[in-house]
Amino acid sequence: MSFARLTPESAVAAPHGRLYVAAFSATLFLSAFLLFSVQPLFTKMILPTLGGSPAVWSVAMVFFQAALLLGYAYAHWLTKNLGLARAAGVHVLVMLIALFALPIGIAPGWVDPPDTGQALWLLAVFALSIGAPFFAVAANGPLIQAWFARSGHSHANDPYFLYGASNVGSLLALLSYPFLIEPVISLSAQGWLWAFGYGGLIASIAGVAALAQMGRNRSSEKSSAFPDTATAAPATGRQKLTWIGLAFVPSALLVAVTAHLSTDVASAPFLWVVPLSLFLLTFVITFQQRPIIPHTWMLGLQPLIAGTALTVLALGFSLPWSTFIMLDLGALFVVAMVCHGELVRRRPAATNLTSFYLWMSLGGVLGGIFAGLAAPFLFSTVLEFPLLLVLSLFCRPGVFTGDRSEWRKVIVIASIAAIAVAGIGIIVDSVGLESPTAMLALQGLVIAAIASFLLLHRLPARLAGVAAVFFICGQIVAPTASDTTNLRGFFGVHKIRNDEDGKHRMLLHGTTVHGAQRLVVDANGTRFDPDPLAYYHWGGPLAEAVKTARRSGLRSAGLIGLGTGAMACHALPGEAFTFFEIDPLVIEIAEDPNYFGYLSACPPSGGIVLGDARLTLADQPKSAFDLIVLDAFSSDSIPVHLLTVEAVRLYFNRITETGFIAFHVSNRNMDLRPAVAAAARELGAHAYYRDDPGVPEDELKYSSRVVVVGRPGGTIERFSSNRDWSLVSDTTARAWTDDYSNVLGAIWTAHRAKSRSTQ
């Protein structure tokens, strides 16, 4: 089926003219803008309650997709069971009822998450807080298109072009949020603005419903629109499964790519909206009457992009961060273009429009559930990412239409590929990963894999079969460090591994090392050296912060973030160190003497408190600590809610008059000094920082950046006379609050600093 061509001339000649189409397009645009702007808005509101975990957005995506499915089901029911006028009346009433949930905000009594079952708790918070208005707005897309199809307009037979206007609104909402809305408007103000926009949408919905009814009454060409009681031939089971599958793969891949981005940089709106914007852009392009990117181009490009990403992921190769991210985003875009292009090719007549969107939405929900909820429990690593790339190759046209002889060829080619990969595995295992022979064999495997993907792009069944075999065998021969253990929970994947010579053990989250310990092998076996390593070594700024506090009489310290527990070995007898950790899996790792030995050698006398530090610190008595060390990380970034003015005020309420706070702000991509200094300025405090290069002769003593903040006249003054510490000079930055933050600005500041240093 092809789109009815809607040109400016034909629009003017239509019974209701170009303005008629514009009214429907504008309403869909506004609806989509509200639908997608509320997603980063509310997710940012709820993010602090779960420690800034990237998993919050993954679970949020599941909720939004599920609510979208319910909205589509509701729209389908209205369209099939009620006439246009009655359906419009019911829908406007539903939207009016949802007004009682506005302005946007967290439901009362739902600010304290449980220690377990965070995903289900989070889904309940979303449902109670924004479920009603989101559901009402979610129904508008298919409902307004169905009304247009009933309107008697000359293009009512093929209203799918309106889906483009809807997705343009979605795209602009997402792109404007991190660049225009978040840096300027507070969260509370955003909630009220959204409510006003929602009120305008109700009026607009009522208006286009009236236009559709008038157009239907006036039209003399009612054959161009299906009547209220029309029944179309139902979609076959094969059609429904196809729609579900083609929506499942890109939806799940979207969640997987977003989680990867958020884990390696920061859990922030602008990193949520980049992949989602690309995802929506594919809808905008493919649902055009004449797509600006031909579908055949994407089919030709998919084996190269998806195959390269699959090879890198399956074999565990390391790439520069920027290259890896571009490859991830490129794979997401191409795969979504192919799958959504195939959905367009298989779309039904307008009589089955709402059914099409319903089944397509179900596929999206299932994809989100798989990647956001099921995968963390099914896989100990992010295995869903390469798996989805393989499944995307099964979405190509012609995979399941060949005869039996074709599938026999697939089996033969796949068997050859399996033997080749297994042979490479034997070579690597026998000569060692680091040997030139092993590296040459692996490089040959990569070249052969990518060449196979390119050569087989016109033979879809063989291409998919080889990709599946390569993925399975790749999990067996993937070049990983020895003795690697992967543990996965709500807050991500934690990797425990030894280095190549087996002398050190490291803890990683994402691509960032969060701690390391030296292994000592002697006649008594293997034991742990309790000397702190990584960012916590004796000569580093965190160690110096503890020593400085000790000079003023250190009795107790609160440490936000546990990691491997290395900071516990900085305590002397009589000093109570209390750790605050949100991730129960991290506590399990640090306390297990088979993984790390810091807590066995230096058990913290203050104990370990489970939960988000903003909540658990509030339960501590005032002036409980002489020192607070903020060392909480989600991969490479401190959760934003731990750096706001409100958070720093809480820290000050929990330290003595002479105490201070040490912020570990090491980061590859952001400069967090201005944010910390601005919070200190707002509270009348002083801020000093130290950039430590680490110990070059010891690779496990890392470089780090620490900012210390304290009240004038207190222990903080000792840093002013220390040549290693500098006063934070940028005091003009806007302070971050629970209502405002600017992660993008922190990234830009770090980028400018790197650019100046290389000039």
C-alpha positions in Angstrom: 0.0 0.0 0.0 1.3 3.5 -0.8 0.4 6.8 0.9 -2.2 9.0 -0.7 -0.2 11.9 -1.9 -1.0 15.1 -0.1 0.4 18.2 -1.9 -0.4 21.8 -1.2 -2.6 22.0 -4.3 -4.6 18.9 -3.3 -5.0 20.2 0.2 -6.5 23.4 -1.0 -8.8 21.6 -3.4 -10.0 19.3 -0.6 -13.5 19.8 0.7 -12.3 21.3 3.9 -9.0 22.9 2.7 -5.5 23.1 4.0 -6.5 24.7 7.3 -8.6 21.7 8.1 -5.6 19.4 7.9 -3.5 22.0 9.8 -6.0 21.9 12.8 -5.6 18.1 13.1 -1.9 18.3 12.6 -1.5 21.1 15.3 -3.6 19.2 17.8 -1.5 16.0 17.2 1.6 18.1 17.5 0.6 19.6 20.8 -0.5 16.3 22.2 2.8 14.6 21.3 4.8 17.5 22.7 3.0 17.1 26.0 3.3 13.4 25.9 7.0 13.3 25.5 8.0 16.4 27.5 6.4 14.9 30.6 8.7 11.8 30.4 12.0 13.5 31.2 10.2 16.0 33.4 8.7 13.5 35.8 11.6 11.0 35.6 14.0 13.8 36.7 11.6 14.4 39.7 11.7 10.8 40.8 15.4 10.2 40.0 16.8 11.3 43.4 14.7 8.9 45.4 16.6 6.0 43.8 20.1 7.4 43.9 20.2 8.6 40.3 20.4 5.1 39.0 20.3 4.7 35.1 17.7 1.9 35.8 15.2 4.6 36.7 14.9 5.7 33.1 14.7 2.1 31.9 11.8 1.4 34.2 10.3 4.7 33.2 10.3 3.6 29.6 8.5 0.5 30.5 5.8 2.5 32.2 5.4 5.0 29.4 5.2 2.2 26.8 2.6 0.3 28.9 0.5 3.5 29.5 0.8 4.2 25.7 -0.5 0.7 25.0 -3.5 1.3 27.4 -4.2 4.6 25.7 -4.1 2.9 22.3 -6.4 0.1 23.5 -8.8 2.7 24.9 -8.7 4.6 21.5 -9.4 1.4 19.7 -12.4 0.6 21.9 -13.8 4.1 21.4 -13.4 3.9 17.6 -15.0 0.5 17.2 -17.8 0.9 19.7 -18.9 4.5 19.7 -19.8 7.0 17.0 -17.6 10.0 16.5 -19.6 12.4 18.6 -20.1 10.1 21.6 -16.4 9.0 21.5 -15.3 12.6 21.5 -17.6 13.3 24.5 -16.3 10.4 26.5 -12.7 11.3 25.7 -13.0 14.9 26.7 -14.6 13.8 30.0 -11.7 11.5 30.6 -9.3 14.3 30.0 -11.2 16.6 32.4 -11.1 14.0 35.1 -7.3 13.7 34.7 -7.0 17.4 35.5 -7.3 16.4 39.2 -3.8 14.8 39.0 -2.2 18.1 37.9 0.2 19.9 38.3 2.8 17.2 37.8 4.3 16.0 41.0 5.2 12.9 43.0 2.1 11.3 44.7 2.0 12.0 48.4 3.5 9.3 50.6 5.7 7.9 47.8 9.1 9.4 48.4 10.7 6.5 50.4 11.6 3.5 48.1 12.0 0.0 49.5 15.3 -1.8 49.9 14.1 -4.4 47.4 11.6 -4.5 44.5 12.5 -1.0 43.4 11.3 -1.5 39.9 7.8 -2.4 40.9 7.7 0.4 43.4 8.8 2.8 40.7 6.1 1.6 38.3 3.5 2.3 41.1 4.8 5.8 41.7 4.6 6.6 38.0 1.0 5.2 37.8 -0.2 7.1 40.8 1.5 10.4 40.0 1.0 10.9 36.3 -0.8 7.8 35.1 -4.2 9.5 34.5 -3.0 12.5 32.4 -0.5 10.4 30.5 -3.1 7.8 29.7 -5.5 10.5 28.4 -2.9 12.1 26.2 -1.6 8.8 25.0 -4.9 8.0 23.3 -4.9 11.1 21.2 -2.5 9.8 18.4 -4.6 7.0 17.0 -7.9 8.6 18.1 -7.4 11.9 16.2 -6.2 10.0 13.1 -9.4 7.8 13.3 -11.5 10.9 13.5 -9.8 12.4 10.5 -10.5 9.1 8.7 -14.2 9.6 9.5 -14.3 13.2 8.5 -15.1 12.9 4.8 -11.8 14.7 3.9 -10.4 13.8 0.5 -7.4 12.1 2.1 -9.3 10.4 4.9 -8.6 7.0 3.3 -4.9 7.2 4.4 -4.5 9.3 7.5 -1.1 7.9 8.4 0.7 11.0 7.2 -0.7 12.7 10.4 1.6 10.3 12.4 4.5 12.4 11.1 3.1 15.5 12.7 2.7 13.6 15.9 6.3 12.5 15.9 7.6 15.9 15.0 6.0 17.2 18.2 7.5 14.3 20.1 10.9 15.0 18.7 10.8 18.7 19.4 9.7 18.1 22.9 12.6 15.8 23.6 15.2 18.0 21.9 14.0 21.2 23.6 13.9 19.7 27.1 17.7 19.5 27.8 18.6 22.6 25.9 15.7 25.1 26.4 13.6 23.8 29.2 15.7 22.1 31.8 18.5 24.8 32.0 16.0 27.7 32.4 12.8 26.5 34.0 12.5 24.9 37.5 10.8 21.5 37.8 7.9 23.0 39.7 7.3 25.6 37.1 7.6 22.9 34.4 4.8 21.0 36.1 2.5 24.1 36.0 3.3 24.9 32.4 2.5 21.3 31.4 -0.8 21.6 33.2 -1.7 24.8 31.3 -0.7 23.1 28.0 -2.9 20.2 28.9 -5.9 22.5 29.4 -5.3 24.0 26.0 -5.1 20.5 24.5 -8.6 19.7 25.9 -10.0 22.6 24.0 -8.1 21.6 20.9 -9.4 18.0 21.1 -13.0 19.3 21.4 -12.4 21.5 18.4 -11.1 18.9 16.0 -13.8 16.5 17.1 -16.4 19.1 16.1 -14.6 19.7 12.8 -14.6 16.0 12.0 -18.3 15.7 12.9 -19.2 18.7 10.7 -17.0 17.4 7.9 -18.7 14.1 8.1 -22.2 15.6 8.0 -21.3 17.8 5.1 -19.3 15.4 3.0 -21.0 14.0 -0.1 -18.1 11.5 -0.5 -18.8 9.3 2.6 -17.3 6.4 0.8 -13.9 7.9 1.5 -14.3 7.5 5.2 -15.5 4.4 7.1 -18.8 4.8 8.9 -19.1 4.6 12.7 -20.5 1.1 12.5 -18.1 -0.2 9.9 -16.4 -3.5 10.5 -13.2 -4.3 8.6 -11.7 -7.7 7.9 -9.7 -8.4 11.1 -5.9 -8.7 10.8 -4.6 -12.2 10.6 -2.5 -13.7 13.4 0.6 -13.6 11.2 0.1 -9.9 10.6 -0.3 -9.2 14.3 2.8 -11.1 15.2 4.7 -9.3 12.5 3.6 -5.9 13.8 4.5 -7.0 17.3 8.0 -8.3 16.3 8.9 -5.3 14.2 8.0 -3.0 17.1 9.6 -5.2 19.8 13.2 -5.1 18.5 13.8 -1.3 18.2 11.9 -0.6 21.4 14.0 -3.0 23.4 17.2 -1.8 21.7 16.2 1.8 22.6 16.2 0.9 26.3 19.5 -1.0 26.0 21.3 1.8 24.3 19.9 4.4 26.7 21.0 2.4 29.7 24.5 2.1 28.3 24.7 5.9 27.7 23.4 6.7 31.1 25.7 4.3 32.9 28.9 5.5 31.2 28.2 9.3 31.5 25.4 10.3 33.8 21.8 9.6 34.4 20.4 12.9 33.1 17.6 14.0 30.7 19.8 15.0 27.8 21.3 11.5 27.7 17.8 10.0 27.8 16.5 12.1 25.0 19.3 11.6 22.5 18.5 7.9 21.7 14.8 8.5 22.1 14.9 11.4 19.7 16.7 9.2 17.1 14.1 6.6 17.7 11.2 9.0 17.1 13.1 10.5 14.1 12.8 7.1 12.4 9.0 7.3 12.7 9.0 10.8 11.3 11.0 9.7 8.3 9.4 6.3 7.6 5.8 7.5 7.9 6.3 10.3 5.4 4.6 10.0 2.0 8.0 10.2 0.4 10.7 9.3 3.0 13.8 11.4 2.6 15.9 8.3 3.2 14.8 5.4 1.0 14.1 2.1 2.8 16.5 0.2 0.5 19.4 2.4 1.7 18.7 1.3 5.3 18.4 -2.3 4.3 21.8 -2.1 2.6 23.4 -0.3 5.6 22.1 -2.5 8.3 24.4 -5.5 7.9 27.5 -3.2 8.1 26.4 -1.1 11.1 24.6 -3.8 13.1 27.2 -6.4 12.2 30.1 -4.2 13.3 28.3 -3.3 16.6 27.5 -7.0 17.1 31.1 -8.0 16.5 32.5 -5.4 19.0 29.9 -6.4 21.7 30.0 -10.2 21.2 33.8 -10.3 21.4 34.1 -7.7 24.2 36.5 -5.4 22.4 37.3 -2.0 23.9 36.8 1.1 21.8 37.2 4.8 22.7 34.1 6.0 24.5 33.0 8.4 21.8 33.5 5.8 19.1 31.5 3.2 21.0 28.6 5.7 21.7 28.5 6.7 18.0 28.4 3.0 17.0 25.6 2.4 19.5 23.5 5.3 18.3 24.2 4.4 14.7 23.0 0.9 15.2 19.9 2.0 17.0 19.0 4.5 14.2 19.6 2.0 11.4 17.8 -0.9 13.1 14.8 1.3 14.0 14.7 2.7 10.4 14.6 -0.9 9.0 12.0 -2.1 11.5 9.7 0.9 11.3 10.1 1.0 7.5 8.9 -2.6 7.4 5.9 -1.6 9.7 5.0 1.1 7.2 5.1 -1.4 4.3 2.8 -3.7 6.2 0.3 -1.1 7.5 -3.4 -1.9 7.0 -6.2 0.2 5.5 -7.5 3.1 7.6 -10.4 0.9 8.9 -7.8 -1.1 10.9 -5.7 2.0 11.9 -6.3 1.8 15.7 -5.8 -2.0 15.6 -2.4 -1.5 13.9 -1.3 1.0 16.5 -2.5 -1.2 19.3 -0.5 -4.2 18.2 2.5 -2.1 17.4 2.3 -0.6 20.9 2.1 -4.0 22.4 5.3 -4.9 20.7 6.9 -1.7 22.1 5.7 -2.6 25.6 7.1 -6.2 25.4 10.4 -4.8 24.1 10.6 -2.4 27.0 9.7 -5.1 29.5 12.3 -7.4 28.1 15.2 -4.9 28.2 14.1 -2.8 31.2 12.8 -5.4 33.6 13.5 -9.0 32.5 17.1 -8.7 31.1 18.7 -7.6 34.5 17.4 -10.8 36.0 18.0 -13.1 33.0 21.6 -12.0 32.1 24.5 -11.2 34.3 25.9 -8.9 31.6 24.3 -6.6 29.1 23.7 -9.6 26.8 20.4 -8.2 25.5 22.3 -5.6 23.4 24.0 -7.9 21.0 21.1 -10.3 21.1 18.7 -7.6 19.9 21.2 -6.8 17.1 20.9 -10.4 15.9 17.1 -10.3 16.2 17.1 -7.1 14.0 18.6 -9.1 11.2 15.6 -11.5 11.4 13.3 -8.5 10.8 14.6 -8.1 7.3 12.2 -8.9 4.5 12.5 -12.4 3.0 14.0 -14.1 6.1 11.0 -16.4 6.5 9.8 -16.6 2.9 12.5 -18.9 1.5 11.9 -22.6 0.7 13.5 -25.6 2.6 16.5 -25.7 0.3 17.4 -22.2 1.4 17.3 -23.1 5.1 19.5 -26.1 4.4 22.1 -23.7 3.0 21.6 -21.5 6.1 22.4 -24.5 8.3 25.5 -25.4 6.2 26.9 -21.8 6.3 26.1 -21.4 10.0 27.9 -24.6 10.8 31.0 -23.4 8.9 30.9 -20.2 10.9 30.5 -22.1 14.1 33.5 -24.3 13.4 35.6 -21.2 12.5 34.7 -19.4 15.7 35.3 -22.5 17.8 38.7 -22.9 16.1 39.6 -19.3 17.0 38.5 -20.0 20.6 40.8 -23.0 20.8 43.7 -21.0 19.5 43.1 -18.2 22.0 42.8 -20.6 24.9 46.0 -22.5 24.0 48.3 -19.5 23.3 46.9 -16.9 25.7 44.8 -13.8 25.0 47.8 -11.4 24.9 49.9 -13.4 22.4 50.4 -12.1 18.9 48.9 -15.3 17.5 45.7 -14.9 19.5 45.3 -11.2 18.6 45.9 -12.0 14.9 43.3 -14.8 15.0 40.8 -12.5 16.7 41.4 -9.7 14.2 40.9 -12.2 11.4 37.7 -13.3 12.9 36.4 -9.7 13.1 37.3 -9.1 9.5 35.7 -12.4 8.4 32.5 -11.6 10.4 32.0 -8.1 9.0 32.8 -9.4 5.4 30.2 -12.2 5.8 27.6 -9.7 6.9 28.3 -7.5 3.9 28.4 -10.4 1.4 25.2 -11.9 2.7 23.1 -8.7 2.8 21.1 -9.9 -0.2 20.5 -13.3 1.3 18.5 -12.4 4.5 18.0 -15.9 5.9 21.7 -16.8 5.6 22.7 -13.4 7.0 20.5 -13.9 10.1 21.7 -17.4 10.6 25.4 -16.5 10.5 24.8 -13.6 12.9 23.0 -15.9 15.3 25.8 -18.4 15.3 28.5 -15.7 15.6 26.6 -14.3 18.6 26.4 -17.6 20.4 29.9 -18.7 19.7 31.2 -15.2 20.5 29.9 -15.6 24.1 32.2 -18.6 24.4 35.4 -17.1 23.0 35.0 -13.5 24.0 38.4 -12.1 25.1 37.8 -11.1 28.7 40.1 -10.8 31.7 40.7 -13.9 33.8 38.6 -14.6 36.8 35.8 -12.2 35.9 32.6 -12.3 37.9 29.5 -10.4 36.8 26.8 -9.5 39.3 23.7 -7.6 38.0 20.9 -5.8 39.9 18.6 -2.8 39.7 21.6 -0.4 39.8 23.5 -2.1 37.0 26.2 -4.6 36.3 29.2 -4.9 38.7 32.2 -6.7 37.3 34.8 -8.2 39.7 37.9 -9.2 37.8 41.7 -9.7 38.2 44.2 -7.9 36.0 46.2 -9.8 33.5 49.0 -10.8 35.8 46.6 -11.8 38.6 48.2 -9.4 41.1 45.2 -7.0 41.5 41.5 -7.3 41.8 39.2 -4.6 40.5 35.5 -3.6 40.9 33.9 -2.0 37.8 30.5 -0.4 37.2 30.0 0.3 33.5 33.5 1.2 32.2 34.6 2.8 35.4 36.8 1.2 38.0 35.3 1.8 41.5 38.0 0.2 43.6 41.0 -2.1 43.5 43.0 -4.3 45.9 46.4 -5.9 45.7 46.6 -9.7 45.9 49.5 -11.2 47.8 50.6 -14.8 46.9 52.9 -16.5 49.3 53.4 -19.9 50.9 50.2 -19.4 52.9 48.2 -19.0 49.7 46.5 -15.9 48.3 45.5 -13.0 50.6 44.5 -9.4 50.3 46.8 -6.5 51.0 44.8 -4.0 53.1 46.6 -0.9 51.8 44.0 1.2 49.9 44.5 1.6 46.1 42.8 3.4 43.2 41.5 6.8 44.3 41.9 6.0 48.0 45.7 5.5 48.2 47.6 6.9 51.1 48.9 10.0 49.2 45.7 10.9 47.5 43.4 13.9 48.3 40.8 11.7 50.0 43.4 10.3 52.3 44.6 13.9 52.9 41.1 15.0 53.8 40.9 12.3 56.5 44.3 13.3 57.9 43.3 17.0 57.9 40.1 16.2 59.8 42.2 14.1 62.2 44.3 17.0 63.1 41.2 18.8 64.4 40.1 15.7 66.4 38.4 13.2 64.2 35.9 11.1 66.1 33.4 10.0 63.5 33.0 10.2 59.7 30.1 9.5 57.4 31.1 8.1 54.0 28.5 8.2 51.2 29.3 5.3 48.9 30.9 2.0 49.9 32.6 0.6 46.7 35.2 -2.0 47.8 35.3 -0.6 51.3 38.9 0.8 50.9 38.1 4.0 52.9 37.4 1.8 56.0 41.2 1.2 56.2 41.8 4.9 56.7 40.2 4.8 60.1 42.3 4.6 63.2 41.3 3.0 66.5 38.6 5.1 68.2 37.4 6.7 64.9 33.9 5.6 63.9 33.4 5.3 60.2 29.8 4.9 59.0 29.1 4.0 55.3 25.9 4.9 53.5 25.2 2.8 50.4 22.1 2.5 48.2 23.0 -0.7 46.3 22.6 -3.9 48.3 24.7 -5.7 45.7 27.7 -3.4 46.4 27.4 -4.2 50.2 27.3 -7.9 49.3 30.5 -7.6 47.2 32.4 -5.5 49.7 31.5 -7.8 52.7 32.4 -11.0 50.8 36.0 -11.9 51.7 36.2 -14.0 48.5 35.9 -10.8 46.5 37.7 -8.1 48.5 39.4 -8.0 51.9 39.1 -4.3 53.0 36.1 -4.8 55.3 37.5 -8.0 56.7 40.8 -6.2 57.7 39.1 -2.9 58.7 35.5 -3.5 59.8 33.8 -0.1 60.1 32.8 0.5 63.7 29.9 2.7 62.6 28.5 0.0 60.3 26.9 0.2 56.9 23.5 1.9 56.4 21.5 0.7 53.3 19.5 3.3 51.4 19.8 6.6 49.5 22.1 8.9 51.5 19.7 11.9 51.3 17.1 9.8 53.2 19.4 7.8 55.5 21.5 10.8 56.5 18.4 12.7 57.5 17.8 10.0 60.1 21.2 10.7 61.7 21.5 13.1 64.7 22.7 16.7 64.0 26.4 17.3 64.3 27.0 13.5 64.2 30.2 13.7 62.0 33.4 15.6 61.9 33.8 14.7 58.3 31.5 13.6 55.5 33.0 12.0 52.3 30.8 12.0 49.3 32.1 9.1 47.1 28.8 7.9 45.6 29.0 7.1 41.9 26.8 5.6 39.2 29.6 4.5 36.9 31.5 7.8 36.2 29.1 10.3 37.8 27.9 11.4 41.2 24.1 11.4 41.2 22.9 14.9 40.7 20.6 15.0 43.7 23.6 14.6 46.0 25.2 17.8 44.7 22.3 20.2 45.2 22.0 23.1 47.7 19.5 21.1 49.6 21.8 18.1 49.8 24.8 20.2 50.9 22.7 21.9 53.5 21.8 18.4 54.9 25.5 17.6 55.0 26.2 20.7 57.0 23.4 19.9 59.5 25.1 16.5 60.1 28.7 17.8 60.7 30.1 19.7 63.6 30.7 23.4 63.4 34.4 22.8 62.5 33.7 19.8 60.3 33.8 19.7 56.5 32.7 17.7 53.5 35.0 16.1 50.9 33.4 15.6 47.4 35.1 13.1 45.2 34.3 14.6 41.8 36.6 12.7 39.5 34.9 12.5 36.1 36.0 11.9 32.5 33.2 14.0 31.0 32.0 16.6 33.5 33.6 19.3 35.6 31.6 19.3 38.8 33.7 21.9 40.7 31.5 24.9 39.7 28.3 23.1 40.9 29.9 22.2 44.3 31.4 25.7 44.7 28.1 27.3 43.9 26.3 25.3 46.5 29.0 26.3 49.0 28.6 29.9 48.0 24.8 29.7 48.6 25.5 28.4 52.1 28.3 30.9 53.0 31.0 28.2 52.9 34.5 28.0 51.4 35.5 25.4 48.7 39.0 24.2 47.8 40.0 21.5 45.3 43.0 19.3 44.5 43.8 17.6 41.3 46.0 14.6 42.1 47.9 13.0 39.2 48.1 9.7 41.0 51.3 7.6 41.2 52.7 7.0 37.7 54.9 4.1 38.9 51.9 2.3 40.3 49.1 1.9 37.8 46.6 1.1 40.6 47.0 4.5 42.3 44.7 6.6 40.2 44.5 10.3 39.6 41.5 12.0 41.3 39.9 15.3 41.9 38.4 16.2 45.3 36.6 19.4 46.5 36.4 20.2 50.2 33.7 22.5 51.6 33.4 23.9 55.1 32.3 26.8 57.2 34.7 29.8 57.5 36.8 29.5 60.6 36.6 25.7 60.8 39.0 22.9 59.8 38.5 24.0 56.2 40.9 26.9 56.8 43.8 24.4 56.9 43.5 23.8 53.2 44.0 27.5 52.4 47.7 27.3 53.4 48.2 24.0 51.6 50.0 24.5 48.3 48.4 21.3 46.9 44.9 22.8 47.3 43.4 25.7 45.4 40.3 27.9 46.0 37.6 27.1 43.5 37.6 30.3 41.4 34.4 29.8 39.5 31.8 31.3 41.9 29.4 32.7 39.2 27.8 29.4 38.2 24.2 28.9 39.1 23.8 26.6 42.1 22.1 23.3 41.5 18.9 22.6 43.5 16.4 19.9 43.7 14.4 22.1 41.3 17.2 22.9 38.9 20.4 21.3 37.5 22.5 21.6 34.4 24.5 18.5 33.6 24.9 19.6 30.0 26.7 22.7 31.3 29.1 20.6 33.4 30.0 18.6 30.3 30.5 21.7 28.3 32.8 23.2 30.9 34.9 20.0 31.0 35.0 20.0 27.2 36.3 23.6 27.0 38.9 22.9 29.6 40.2 19.9 27.6 40.2 22.0 24.5 42.3 24.7 26.1 44.8 22.2 27.6 45.5 20.7 24.1 46.0 24.1 22.4 
